[in-house]
């Protein structure tokens, strides 16, 4: 049995998805352990080209279980769209599972994200996918685990309470339009019903797999330079794309991780604002971007390019 964590060792966009897709051929389980649909892993194979935002990159291997881990914030609308895209290209999602303890990202998180970024004097460069507000609600204990969808009445009641709270913030703090609760539920609940059969007790699933001696891959999102604690704060993500984050987000003790792979590429790229010491503003930077097709898999934004920075 081996547990291997595959992490981005730069600012993200290093090619982790391709590496995980390759390694998944011999893996029994692939676990996405943090982040949300704010970043994408591009995989090109016999089925076509895919930009995976929430689904683990091992989904193309017919014998691999793919788990959206506890540390992920799950946008049900985005995840269902991604699943449908895979099915349309004859990729089965039967082996896709979602931790019951993963937190759900709601449309009102996206509304707050947009309002916050619009009101910043110094922009962060957020993808406006609601990731930060979803993690903020989780820490403030206003979040909802996705297992809440087992009971619709309870889910609706909790969602209504949270929309009322969010609308107070949107109106009084940001002078922004309130969120329509009925519209939120009309959009979210149909997706939740489709996702419900994919929910699982991830801790029992993972530890049973380790006891059987199965090979497990932990798939990180973004890169360590975007880590909330150790990255270029405040121009960071809202989770930990490190090996420590892998332990917490997946639910695996540090002693069980046998190998950590840091993925790098021969030059540096970054999306969004923040320090990038080797960034190129000349024709070489343009050449790297154009020849490397350096455009964000999630936003389509042009990536900032520069020399390899190994300091």
C-alpha positions in Angstrom: 0.0 0.0 0.0 1.2 3.5 -0.7 -0.3 6.9 -0.2 1.1 9.6 -2.5 0.3 13.3 -2.4 0.7 15.2 -5.7 1.1 18.9 -5.1 1.8 22.1 -7.1 5.2 23.4 -6.1 4.7 26.8 -7.7 1.6 29.1 -8.0 -0.5 26.4 -9.6 -1.0 25.4 -13.3 2.1 23.2 -13.2 0.4 20.2 -14.8 -0.8 18.3 -11.8 -3.9 17.0 -13.6 -1.7 15.3 -16.3 0.5 13.8 -13.7 -2.4 12.4 -11.6 -4.1 11.1 -14.8 -0.9 9.2 -15.6 -0.4 7.9 -12.0 -4.1 7.0 -11.7 -3.6 4.1 -14.1 -2.1 2.1 -11.2 -4.0 3.8 -8.3 -7.1 2.3 -6.6 -8.3 5.7 -5.3 -7.8 9.4 -6.1 -8.9 12.0 -3.6 -9.3 15.8 -4.2 -8.5 17.1 -0.7 -9.0 20.9 -0.9 -10.3 23.9 -2.9 -13.3 24.2 -5.1 -14.2 24.9 -8.7 -11.9 28.0 -8.7 -9.1 26.1 -10.5 -9.0 23.5 -13.2 -6.8 20.5 -14.1 -6.6 20.0 -17.9 -6.5 16.4 -19.1 -6.2 15.3 -22.7 -6.8 11.6 -23.5 -8.6 9.3 -25.9 -12.0 10.7 -24.7 -11.0 14.2 -25.5 -9.9 17.3 -23.7 -11.3 18.0 -20.2 -11.0 20.8 -17.7 -11.7 19.2 -14.3 -12.6 21.6 -11.6 -14.0 19.4 -8.9 -13.9 15.8 -10.2 -10.5 14.0 -9.4 -8.3 13.5 -12.5 -8.4 9.7 -12.0 -12.0 9.6 -13.3 -10.8 8.2 -16.7 -9.4 5.0 -15.2 -12.3 2.5 -15.0 -10.9 0.8 -11.9 -10.2 3.9 -9.8 -12.5 5.2 -7.1 -12.6 9.0 -7.2 -13.4 10.9 -4.0 -14.2 14.6 -3.6 -12.8 14.9 -0.1 -13.9 16.6 3.1 -11.6 19.6 2.6 -13.3 20.6 -0.6 -16.1 23.2 -0.9 -18.6 21.7 -3.4 -20.7 23.8 -5.7 -23.4 21.3 -6.7 -24.4 23.1 -9.8 -20.8 23.2 -11.1 -20.1 19.6 -10.1 -23.3 18.3 -11.9 -22.3 20.2 -15.0 -18.9 18.7 -14.9 -20.3 15.2 -14.4 -22.7 15.7 -17.3 -19.9 16.8 -19.6 -18.0 13.6 -18.7 -21.0 11.4 -19.4 -21.6 13.1 -22.7 -18.1 11.9 -23.7 -18.7 8.4 -22.5 -16.8 8.7 -19.3 -18.6 6.9 -16.4 -19.1 8.8 -13.1 -20.4 5.8 -11.3 -17.1 5.6 -9.3 -17.3 9.3 -8.2 -18.0 9.8 -4.5 -18.4 12.9 -2.3 -17.5 13.1 1.3 -20.6 13.7 3.4 -18.5 16.2 5.5 -17.5 18.4 2.5 -19.1 21.8 2.7 -21.5 23.0 0.2 -20.9 26.2 -1.8 -24.1 28.1 -2.4 -25.0 30.9 -4.9 -25.0 33.4 -2.1 -21.3 32.7 -1.5 -20.7 33.8 -5.1 -22.7 37.0 -4.5 -20.6 37.9 -1.5 -17.4 37.1 -3.3 -18.4 39.5 -6.1 -19.4 42.2 -3.6 -16.3 41.9 -1.6 -13.9 42.1 -4.6 -15.9 45.1 -6.0 -15.4 47.0 -2.7 -11.7 46.3 -2.3 -9.3 49.2 -2.9 -6.6 46.6 -3.7 -8.0 43.7 -5.8 -7.0 40.1 -4.8 -7.8 38.7 -8.3 -10.4 36.2 -7.0 -12.0 34.0 -9.6 -15.4 35.1 -8.2 -16.5 31.5 -7.6 -17.4 32.0 -4.0 -14.6 29.9 -2.6 -13.4 32.4 0.1 -16.8 33.1 1.5 -17.7 29.4 1.6 -14.5 28.7 3.6 -15.2 31.7 5.8 -18.7 30.4 6.6 -17.1 27.0 7.4 -14.7 28.6 9.9 -17.4 30.8 11.3 -19.7 27.7 11.7 -22.3 29.2 9.4 -21.5 26.6 6.7 -23.5 23.6 5.7 -22.0 20.1 5.1 -23.3 18.5 2.0 -24.9 15.7 4.1 -27.6 18.3 4.9 -29.2 17.4 1.6 -30.4 14.1 3.0 -33.2 16.0 4.7 -34.8 18.5 2.3 -36.9 20.3 4.9 -33.9 20.8 7.2 -31.7 21.9 4.3 -34.3 24.5 3.1 -34.7 25.8 6.7 -30.9 26.3 7.2 -30.5 27.7 3.7 -33.2 30.3 4.3 -31.6 31.4 7.6 -28.3 31.8 5.8 -29.7 33.8 2.9 -31.4 36.2 5.4 -28.0 36.7 7.1 -26.2 37.1 3.8 -28.7 39.6 2.5 -28.2 41.8 5.6 -24.5 41.8 4.8 -25.0 42.5 1.1 -27.3 45.4 1.7 -25.8 47.1 4.8 -22.1 46.5 4.2 -21.7 46.4 0.4 -24.9 48.2 -0.8 -25.4 45.2 -3.2 -28.5 43.5 -4.5 -30.0 40.9 -2.1 -30.1 37.2 -3.1 -33.5 35.7 -4.0 -34.0 32.7 -1.8 -36.5 30.9 -4.1 -34.2 31.4 -7.1 -31.3 29.9 -5.0 -33.3 26.8 -4.2 -34.7 26.4 -7.7 -31.1 26.4 -8.9 -29.4 24.3 -6.2 -31.9 21.6 -5.1 -32.2 19.7 -8.5 -28.5 19.4 -8.6 -28.4 18.2 -4.9 -30.9 15.5 -5.7 -28.7 14.1 -8.4 -25.6 14.2 -6.2 -27.2 12.6 -3.2 -26.5 9.0 -4.2 -22.8 9.9 -4.6 -22.4 10.9 -0.9 -20.3 8.6 1.3 -18.7 8.2 4.7 -15.3 9.1 3.4 -13.3 8.4 6.6 -14.5 4.8 6.7 -14.0 4.4 2.9 -10.4 5.7 3.0 -9.2 3.8 6.0 -10.8 0.5 4.8 -8.8 1.1 1.5 -5.6 1.6 3.4 -6.2 -1.5 5.5 -6.6 -3.5 2.3 -3.3 -2.2 1.1 -4.7 -0.1 -1.8 -2.7 2.6 -3.6 -4.1 6.1 -3.0 -3.4 9.4 -4.7 -4.1 12.7 -3.0 -4.7 15.4 -5.7 -3.9 19.0 -4.7 -5.4 22.1 -6.3 -3.4 25.3 -7.1 0.2 25.4 -5.6 2.0 25.9 -2.4 2.7 29.6 -3.2 -1.1 30.1 -2.9 -1.3 28.5 0.5 -3.3 30.5 3.0 -0.6 30.4 5.6 2.7 30.1 3.7 1.8 31.7 0.3 2.0 35.3 -0.9 -0.7 36.5 1.5 -3.2 38.1 0.9 -2.9 36.9 -2.7 -3.6 33.3 -1.8 -6.4 30.8 -1.8 -8.6 30.0 1.2 -7.3 26.5 1.8 -4.0 24.6 2.2 -2.6 23.0 -1.0 0.3 21.4 1.0 1.0 17.9 2.3 -0.4 19.0 5.7 -3.5 20.2 3.9 -3.7 16.8 2.2 -3.8 15.1 5.6 -6.6 17.3 7.0 -8.6 17.6 3.8 -8.6 13.8 3.0 -8.6 12.5 6.6 -5.3 10.6 6.4 -2.6 10.7 9.2 0.7 12.2 8.2 2.5 8.9 9.0 0.5 7.1 6.3 1.7 9.4 3.5 4.8 7.7 2.0 5.6 10.0 -0.9 5.0 13.7 -1.7 5.4 14.7 -5.4 5.9 18.4 -6.1 5.0 19.3 -9.7 6.9 22.1 -11.4 7.4 23.3 -14.9 10.4 25.0 -16.5 9.1 28.5 -16.1 6.7 30.3 -13.6 3.1 31.2 -14.2 0.5 32.8 -11.9 -3.1 33.9 -12.3 -4.4 36.9 -10.3 -2.6 39.6 -8.4 0.3 39.4 -6.0 4.1 39.2 -6.0 5.9 37.3 -8.8 9.6 38.3 -8.7 10.6 36.8 -12.1 7.5 38.0 -14.1 8.4 39.0 -17.7 6.7 42.0 -19.3 8.5 41.7 -22.6 8.1 39.7 -25.8 9.6 36.6 -24.0 6.8 36.7 -21.5 4.3 36.9 -24.4 6.0 34.1 -26.2 5.8 31.8 -23.1 2.1 32.6 -22.7 1.2 32.0 -26.3 3.4 28.9 -26.9 2.5 27.4 -23.6 -1.3 28.1 -24.0 -1.1 29.8 -20.6 -4.7 30.7 -20.1 -6.6 29.8 -16.9 -8.7 26.6 -17.2 -11.4 28.2 -15.0 -11.5 31.8 -15.9 -9.7 31.9 -19.3 -7.6 34.7 -17.9 -4.1 35.2 -19.4 -1.5 33.8 -17.0 1.4 35.9 -15.9 4.6 34.3 -17.1 8.2 34.5 -15.9 11.5 32.7 -15.5 11.7 29.6 -13.2 12.0 30.8 -9.6 13.7 28.1 -7.5 14.8 30.3 -4.6 
